Amino acid sequence: MLEMRPGCERCDKDLAPDSVDVYICSFECTWCASCAIDEMQGICPNCGGRLRKRPPRATHLLEQFPASTIRVFKPVQS
């Protein structure tokens, strides 16, 4: 089961578990659409893997299978 991390690792934008604008790699590094597409060109900066849309969790399943509350945030260094 996917963790459904709550925020973008690059910009820390909140990402709802039922959002369709979230991208992940095979390690579940999690990114908002803007960072994934515009900034990282669809490639995970952590592992070099391709980013794919994260499937949304059905709202009726969130109570039984809640999304993670643990945030991973690695701001871009200037």
N, C-alpha and C positions, 0 to 999 in steps of 0.2 A: 504494500500500500504506500502511495506517495505521502511524503511528510506534509506537503502543502505549506511550505514556508510562507510567512506573512509579509515579507518585504523584499524589495529589490536589493541585491548585494552591492550594487554600484551607487545608486542614488537614495536608497532607503525609502522609496515610495511604498506606501501600503498596498498590498496585493491581496484581495479577497479570495478565499478558496473557491468561489464560484465564478471568478473572473475568467474571461476568455482571452485576455491580453497579457498573459504571463508565459514566459519561455523558460525552459530548463534544459540542462544537458543530462547525460546518462548518470551523473553523480548527484543530480538534483540541485546543482547550483541554480539559483533562481533570479530571474531578471524581468524587469518591466519591458514592455514592447519597445519603448523608445530607446532604452539602453541596448537591448538585444539587437535591434535592427539598425538603428542609426549610428550608434557608437561602436558596437562590437562586430557589425557586419555578419551576425549569425554564428559567430564562433566564441565559445566559452574561453575567457582569458585565464581561467584556472587550470583547465585540462586540455584545451585545444580542440575539444569535441564540438560537434554541430549542435546548435540550439534548435529545439522544437517547441511548439506550443504545448503548454501543460494542460492536460484535460481538466476541465472544471469538476469539482466534486458536487454531486447532486445535493441540493439544499436539504432535502428530506433525510439525507444520510449524515449530515454534519453533527447532529447531536450524538449519534452512536459512534461516529468516526470523526472526531474533531480535528481540525487543522492544527499544525504546530504553532506554538506561541514563541518559539525560539527564533530570534532574528540573527541573520548573518549579514554583517555590513562591513565592506572593505572599500572605503572611499578611495577615489582616484587621487593619486599623489600628483601634485603640480610640479 
